[in-house]
Amino acid sequence: MKPKEMAYPPGLSLHGKGYRVQKRIPKDCLEHFQGKTILYHQTGTADKKEAAKVAWQWLALQEQEFERLRNPEKPLKSDMSLAEMQAIVDKMVYSRIASDGAIRNLGYFAKDVHLRASHQHRLMRDEEAVHTAIALGDYEAIEGQATQH
């Protein structure tokens, strides 16, 4: 495989004037697809890089669907209440505003790059913690962080 091809998802191919992606349905999920063995999705673009972005997203959604079919009683990580989503948004907004406010209140200028970088590092660390909590489905931790500030 050529290095440039590695970024493209499996099953992406030129179909007519645009690209499409295909995904084989896992054996344990076949009963839910009325005899189909392969799913197809038109990316809606003739640009290969844009088609790859659409294809990766679609493939991720298909994997989620297969997982949901395998484990119908297990909630997906994307199943969040409105309060949990609001807690995430509040945390991220607060973090950005607090960092910006601290930089402005302390009067940092271009010569204070080191101090500004430390605030940006804290902001990035907070955002990373939020992203990790989302990935793990630990929404209570995010809500706790949002109410700490």
C-alpha positions as CSV (number, residue, x, y, z in Angstrom):
1,M,0.0,0.0,0.0
2,K,1.4,3.4,-0.9
3,P,1.8,5.9,1.9
4,K,-0.8,8.3,0.4
5,E,-3.4,5.6,0.2
6,M,-3.2,4.9,4.0
7,A,-5.4,7.9,4.8
8,Y,-8.3,6.6,2.8
9,P,-10.9,4.3,4.3
10,P,-11.4,0.8,3.2
11,G,-14.2,0.3,0.7
12,L,-13.9,3.9,-0.8
13,S,-14.1,3.7,-4.6
14,L,-14.9,5.9,-7.6
15,H,-18.4,5.2,-8.7
16,G,-19.6,7.2,-11.7
17,K,-18.7,10.9,-11.2
18,G,-18.4,10.6,-7.4
19,Y,-17.1,8.3,-4.7
20,R,-18.9,5.7,-2.7
21,V,-18.0,3.6,0.3
22,Q,-19.0,0.1,1.0
23,K,-19.1,-1.9,4.3
24,R,-19.6,-5.6,4.7
25,I,-22.3,-6.4,7.3
26,P,-20.8,-8.6,10.0
27,K,-22.3,-12.1,10.1
28,D,-23.8,-11.6,13.6
29,C,-25.8,-8.7,12.3
30,L,-27.0,-10.0,8.9
31,E,-30.5,-11.0,10.2
32,H,-31.3,-7.3,10.7
33,F,-30.6,-6.3,7.0
34,Q,-33.1,-8.3,5.0
35,G,-30.7,-10.4,3.0
36,K,-28.1,-7.6,2.3
37,T,-24.5,-8.5,2.9
38,I,-22.9,-5.2,1.9
39,L,-24.0,-1.6,2.7
40,Y,-23.2,1.2,0.2
41,H,-23.1,5.0,0.8
42,Q,-22.7,7.7,-1.8
43,T,-20.4,10.4,-0.5
44,G,-21.9,13.1,-2.7
45,T,-18.5,14.4,-3.9
46,A,-16.0,13.8,-6.6
47,D,-13.1,15.1,-4.5
48,K,-11.3,12.1,-3.0
49,K,-10.2,13.9,0.2
50,E,-13.7,15.1,1.0
51,A,-15.1,11.7,0.1
52,A,-12.7,10.1,2.6
53,K,-14.0,12.4,5.4
54,V,-17.6,11.5,4.6
55,A,-16.7,7.8,4.3
56,W,-14.9,7.7,7.7
57,Q,-17.9,9.3,9.4
58,W,-20.3,6.9,7.7
59,L,-18.2,3.9,8.6
60,A,-18.1,5.0,12.2
61,L,-21.9,5.3,12.3
62,Q,-22.2,1.8,10.8
63,E,-19.9,0.4,13.5
64,Q,-22.0,2.1,16.1
65,E,-25.1,0.6,14.6
66,F,-23.6,-2.9,14.5
67,E,-22.6,-2.5,18.2
68,R,-26.2,-1.4,19.0
69,L,-27.6,-4.4,17.2
70,R,-25.2,-6.8,19.1
71,N,-26.0,-5.2,22.5
72,P,-29.4,-3.6,22.5
73,E,-29.6,-3.3,26.3
74,K,-26.2,-1.4,26.5
75,P,-26.6,2.4,25.9
76,L,-24.3,4.0,23.5
77,K,-21.8,6.6,24.6
78,S,-23.6,9.1,22.4
79,D,-26.8,8.7,24.5
80,M,-26.7,11.8,26.6
81,S,-29.3,13.8,28.4
82,L,-29.8,17.4,27.7
83,A,-28.3,18.2,31.2
84,E,-25.2,16.2,30.4
85,M,-24.7,18.0,27.1
86,Q,-25.3,21.3,28.7
87,A,-22.7,20.5,31.4
88,I,-20.1,19.8,28.6
89,V,-20.9,23.0,26.8
90,D,-20.8,25.0,30.1
91,K,-17.4,23.5,31.0
92,M,-15.8,24.3,27.6
93,V,-17.3,27.8,27.4
94,Y,-16.3,28.6,31.0
95,S,-12.7,27.3,30.4
96,R,-12.2,29.4,27.3
97,I,-13.6,32.5,28.9
98,A,-11.7,32.1,32.1
99,S,-8.4,31.7,30.2
100,D,-9.1,34.6,28.0
101,G,-10.1,36.7,31.0
102,A,-7.0,35.8,32.9
103,I,-4.8,36.8,30.0
104,R,-6.6,40.1,29.6
105,N,-6.7,40.9,33.3
106,L,-3.0,40.2,33.8
107,G,-2.2,42.4,30.8
108,Y,-0.2,39.9,28.9
109,F,1.3,41.0,25.7
110,A,3.5,39.4,23.0
111,K,6.5,39.6,25.3
112,D,4.7,37.4,27.9
113,V,4.5,34.4,25.6
114,H,5.6,32.0,28.4
115,L,2.8,33.1,30.7
116,R,0.2,33.0,28.0
117,A,1.4,29.5,27.0
118,S,0.9,28.2,30.5
119,H,-2.7,29.4,30.4
120,Q,-3.2,27.8,27.0
121,H,-1.7,24.6,28.4
122,R,-4.2,24.6,31.3
123,L,-7.0,25.2,28.8
124,M,-5.9,22.3,26.6
125,R,-5.5,20.0,29.7
126,D,-9.1,20.8,30.7
127,E,-10.4,20.2,27.2
128,E,-8.5,16.9,27.0
129,A,-10.1,15.8,30.3
130,V,-13.6,16.7,28.9
131,H,-12.9,14.7,25.7
132,T,-11.6,11.7,27.7
133,A,-14.7,11.8,29.9
134,I,-17.0,11.9,26.8
135,A,-15.2,9.0,25.2
136,L,-15.6,7.0,28.4
137,G,-19.2,8.0,28.8
138,D,-18.4,9.6,32.3
139,Y,-20.8,12.5,32.0
140,E,-21.1,13.0,35.8
141,A,-17.3,13.9,35.9
142,I,-17.9,16.6,33.3
143,E,-20.9,18.0,35.1
144,G,-18.7,18.0,38.3
145,Q,-16.0,20.0,36.5
146,A,-18.5,22.5,35.1
147,T,-19.9,23.2,38.6
148,Q,-16.4,23.6,40.2
149,H,-15.7,26.9,38.4
